[in-house]
Amino acid sequence: MHDHDRGLQFDLSTLRSRRAALALFGGAGLAALAACSPDTKAATTTTTTPTGTPSTSMAAGPVEEIPEETAGPFPGDGSNGPNVLTESGIVRSDIRTSFGSVSGTADGVPLRIELTVVEAGTGAALPGAAVYVWHCDRDGNYSLYSDAAANQNYLRGVQAADDAGKLAFTSVFPAAYAGRWPHVHFEVYPKLADATSAGTKLVTSQLALPEDVCAAVYATDGYAQSTRNLEQTSLDSDMVFRDGWDSQLAAVTGGVGDGYVATLTVAV
């Protein structure tokens, strides 16, 4: 059985109790609870400074908490096999290459992931909070786990938020593999020391990528299998995002030539 098939089955069996709780309210209630109401979100305007540092202005007001999601079978945080978080070199902004004694680079359309970590309910920035991100490569492989990338640790990294709660990663656009909508996994920790010791997490969640952007990327060389997989799923049918993705769908700008920038406010 392929790793991707195993990942889907594993994710289905490890979805958080959030799903069960929401199901008790029926279809209309589930949609209302799972989705973020537009009038309860903080309004955000995101730009990129000449130096590439994410710059986000946030209006004061309540922000819906990011949903808790499954980490899936390939977290690399020690909860299912390898623990990359305690390795020297994991704290980095450019996650395209492997680090330490491992060499290798993940190819693909450039993707910059810009996150702003805030306090749910108030929208106040959480300076010093740390985020660990990981995702598959353009072939749908996860480093440390998939046979084709088991000897790599690329597309994994940790960054600490600045005084405005902002942090960023330089990566490549992930594939769409069978059974899942294109996504990026992440864990939020209170501080960097907690992340690099695989300590207590504030939340585990996932970032979804917009369909039109995915279609454009998957039309480029190297992503052929993703086009087919994208056509076979949707945000409405995806086992993680189908109960509401408003607070998890990234805003994406850019193009296939120069790459894309995905921004998301993460309320914890």
C-alpha positions in Angstrom: 0.0 0.0 0.0 1.3 3.4 -0.9 2.1 6.0 1.8 -0.6 8.3 0.5 -3.2 5.6 0.9 -2.0 5.0 4.4 -2.1 8.7 5.1 -5.8 8.9 4.1 -6.8 5.9 6.2 -4.8 7.2 9.1 -6.3 10.6 8.9 -9.8 9.3 8.7 -9.3 7.3 11.9 -7.6 10.1 13.8 -9.9 13.1 13.1 -10.4 15.1 16.2 -13.5 15.0 18.4 -14.4 18.4 16.9 -16.1 16.5 14.1 -18.2 14.4 16.4 -19.3 17.3 18.5 -20.3 19.4 15.4 -22.3 16.5 14.0 -24.7 16.6 16.9 -26.0 19.9 15.7 -27.1 18.7 12.2 -26.1 20.1 8.8 -27.2 23.8 9.3 -25.8 23.9 12.8 -22.6 22.2 11.8 -22.0 24.8 9.0 -22.6 27.6 11.4 -20.3 26.3 14.1 -17.5 25.1 11.8 -17.3 28.1 9.5 -16.0 31.5 10.7 -18.7 34.1 10.5 -17.6 37.1 8.4 -18.7 39.6 11.0 -16.7 37.9 13.8 -13.3 37.9 12.0 -10.8 40.6 12.3 -10.3 42.5 9.0 -6.8 42.0 7.6 -4.8 43.7 4.9 -1.6 41.9 3.9 1.2 43.3 1.9 4.8 42.3 1.3 7.6 44.7 2.1 10.5 45.2 -0.2 12.6 42.9 2.0 10.0 40.2 1.8 9.0 40.4 5.4 5.2 39.9 5.9 3.4 43.0 6.9 -0.1 42.7 8.2 -2.4 45.3 9.7 -5.1 44.0 11.8 -8.3 45.6 13.0 -9.2 45.2 16.7 -11.9 42.8 17.4 -12.7 39.1 18.0 -11.0 36.4 15.8 -12.4 32.9 15.4 -10.1 30.2 16.9 -8.3 28.1 14.3 -9.8 24.6 14.3 -7.9 21.7 15.8 -7.1 19.1 13.1 -5.3 15.8 12.7 -1.6 15.9 12.3 -1.9 12.9 10.0 0.6 10.0 9.9 3.7 12.0 8.9 4.2 14.8 11.6 7.8 14.2 12.4 7.3 15.6 15.9 7.9 12.4 17.8 4.2 11.4 18.0 4.5 8.9 15.2 8.1 7.8 14.7 10.8 10.4 13.8 11.2 13.6 15.8 12.8 16.3 13.7 11.9 19.1 16.2 14.8 18.3 18.5 17.4 18.3 15.8 19.8 21.2 15.3 18.9 23.1 12.2 15.1 22.8 12.4 14.7 26.5 13.2 14.9 28.0 9.7 12.8 30.1 7.4 13.8 28.4 4.1 12.6 24.8 4.3 13.2 23.7 0.7 16.4 21.8 1.5 17.2 19.1 3.9 19.5 20.0 6.8 22.1 18.4 9.2 23.8 15.4 7.7 21.2 15.1 5.0 21.3 16.7 1.6 18.5 17.2 -0.9 16.2 19.9 -2.2 12.5 19.8 -2.9 11.7 21.2 -6.4 8.5 23.0 -7.4 6.8 26.3 -7.8 8.0 28.7 -5.1 5.6 29.3 -2.2 6.1 31.7 0.7 4.0 30.9 3.7 3.3 34.0 5.9 1.4 33.4 9.2 0.3 35.9 11.8 -0.3 34.3 15.2 -2.9 36.1 17.4 -5.0 35.5 20.4 -8.5 34.1 19.7 -11.2 36.4 20.8 -9.1 39.6 20.9 -7.0 39.5 17.8 -3.9 40.6 19.9 -0.6 39.5 18.4 1.3 36.7 20.2 4.9 37.6 19.9 7.3 34.7 20.6 4.8 32.0 19.7 6.5 29.3 17.5 5.1 27.5 14.5 6.3 24.2 13.1 5.1 23.6 9.5 5.4 20.6 7.2 3.9 19.4 4.0 4.4 17.0 1.1 6.6 17.7 -1.9 5.4 18.1 -5.5 5.3 14.4 -5.9 3.1 13.9 -2.8 5.9 12.5 -0.7 6.5 13.4 2.9 10.2 13.6 4.1 11.2 11.1 6.8 8.3 8.8 5.9 7.5 8.2 2.2 9.8 5.7 0.5 11.0 8.2 -2.1 11.9 10.8 0.6 12.6 8.7 3.7 16.2 9.9 3.8 15.3 13.6 3.6 14.0 16.1 6.1 13.1 18.9 3.8 9.8 20.9 3.9 9.9 21.0 7.6 10.9 24.0 9.8 10.2 26.1 12.8 10.0 29.9 13.2 9.2 32.2 16.1 6.8 35.1 15.7 8.1 38.6 15.9 6.6 41.4 18.0 3.6 41.6 15.6 3.0 37.9 15.8 4.3 37.4 12.2 6.6 34.7 10.7 7.3 33.3 7.3 8.7 30.2 5.5 10.1 29.9 2.0 8.9 26.6 0.5 7.5 25.0 -2.7 3.9 24.5 -3.6 2.7 21.0 -2.3 1.1 18.4 -4.5 -2.5 17.2 -4.3 -2.3 13.6 -3.5 -5.1 11.0 -3.6 -8.0 11.7 -1.2 -6.8 15.1 0.1 -7.2 18.7 -0.8 -3.9 20.6 -1.1 -2.8 21.7 2.3 0.0 22.6 4.7 0.2 21.2 8.3 1.3 23.3 11.2 1.6 23.2 15.0 1.6 26.3 17.2 3.7 26.3 20.4 3.8 29.0 23.2 7.5 29.7 22.5 10.4 28.5 20.6 11.8 26.4 23.4 8.6 24.4 23.5 8.7 23.7 19.8 12.3 22.6 19.7 11.7 20.2 22.6 8.5 18.8 21.1 6.7 20.2 24.1 3.0 21.1 24.7 1.3 22.5 21.7 -1.4 25.2 21.6 -3.0 23.8 18.5 -2.5 21.5 15.5 -4.2 22.6 12.3 -4.0 22.8 8.5 -3.9 25.5 5.9 -5.9 25.0 2.7 -4.8 26.4 -0.7 -7.3 28.0 -3.1 -8.6 26.0 -6.1 -7.7 28.5 -8.8 -4.1 28.8 -7.6 -3.7 25.0 -7.3 -5.0 24.5 -10.9 -2.5 27.1 -12.2 0.4 25.4 -10.4 -0.6 21.9 -11.3 -0.6 22.9 -15.0 3.2 23.3 -14.8 5.9 20.7 -15.3 6.3 18.2 -12.4 2.7 18.4 -11.1 0.9 16.2 -13.6 -0.5 13.7 -11.1 -1.8 16.6 -8.9 -4.1 17.8 -11.7 -5.9 14.4 -11.7 -6.1 14.2 -7.9 -7.4 17.8 -7.6 -10.3 16.9 -10.0 -11.3 14.1 -7.7 -11.8 16.0 -4.5 -13.0 19.4 -3.3 -13.0 21.5 -0.1 -16.6 20.3 0.4 -15.7 16.6 0.3 -12.2 16.8 1.9 -12.3 14.9 5.3 -10.5 17.8 7.1 -12.0 20.9 5.5 -15.5 19.8 4.7 -17.0 21.0 8.0 -15.8 24.6 7.4 -12.6 26.1 6.1 -13.1 29.9 6.2 -10.5 30.3 8.9 -8.0 27.9 7.2 -8.2 29.0 3.6 -5.1 31.1 2.8 -5.2 34.3 0.7 -2.7 33.7 -2.1 -1.1 36.2 -4.5 1.6 35.9 -7.2 2.0 33.6 -10.2 3.8 30.5 -11.4 6.7 32.5 -12.8 7.8 34.3 -9.7 6.0 32.1 -7.2 3.2 32.6 -4.7 2.7 34.1 -1.3 0.1 32.5 1.0 -1.1 34.4 4.0 -3.2 33.3 7.0 -4.0 34.6 10.4 -3.8 31.9 13.0 -5.9 32.5 16.1 -5.1 30.3 19.1 
